[in-house]
Amino acid sequence: MVLALMPDAFYRFLALPNGIAMLGLEYSLWRTARPGTAPVPTTATAVPAASTGAQ
């Protein structure tokens, strides 16, 4: 409700804390998703398909 009564110039000041929070979120996600911490994929083995009798 208060934001609707504020002039547009205040939105720029309100965007600064959001930008800082987004940078913190980006850093924390980047830190947890580093290549060294990614799980090693396993190779899949081929399983023969069951015969249905259709030709």
C-alpha positions in Angstrom: 0.0 0.0 0.0 2.8 2.4 0.9 4.7 1.7 -2.4 1.7 2.9 -4.4 1.9 6.3 -2.7 5.6 6.7 -3.2 7.2 8.6 -6.2 9.0 6.5 -8.8 12.4 7.8 -7.6 12.2 5.8 -4.4 11.9 2.6 -6.3 15.6 3.0 -7.3 16.6 3.2 -3.7 14.5 0.1 -2.8 16.1 -1.8 -5.6 19.6 -1.6 -4.0 18.9 -4.0 -1.1 17.2 -6.4 -3.5 20.3 -6.3 -5.7 22.6 -7.0 -2.8 20.4 -9.9 -1.7 20.4 -11.3 -5.3 24.3 -11.1 -5.4 24.4 -13.0 -2.0 22.1 -15.7 -3.4 24.0 -16.0 -6.6 27.3 -16.4 -4.7 25.9 -19.0 -2.3 24.4 -21.0 -5.2 27.7 -20.8 -7.1 29.7 -21.9 -4.1 27.5 -25.0 -3.5 27.5 -25.9 -7.2 31.2 -25.9 -7.9 32.5 -28.6 -10.3 34.5 -30.3 -7.5 31.4 -31.0 -5.5 29.2 -32.4 -8.3 28.4 -36.1 -8.1 30.2 -38.3 -10.5 27.8 -39.8 -13.1 27.8 -43.6 -13.4 27.7 -45.4 -16.7 24.5 -47.2 -17.6 24.6 -50.8 -18.7 22.5 -52.0 -21.6 19.7 -54.2 -20.5 18.2 -56.4 -23.3 14.6 -55.6 -24.0 12.0 -58.3 -23.2 10.7 -60.1 -26.2 7.0 -59.4 -26.8 6.6 -61.8 -29.7 5.6 -59.1 -32.2 7.4 -58.9 -35.5 
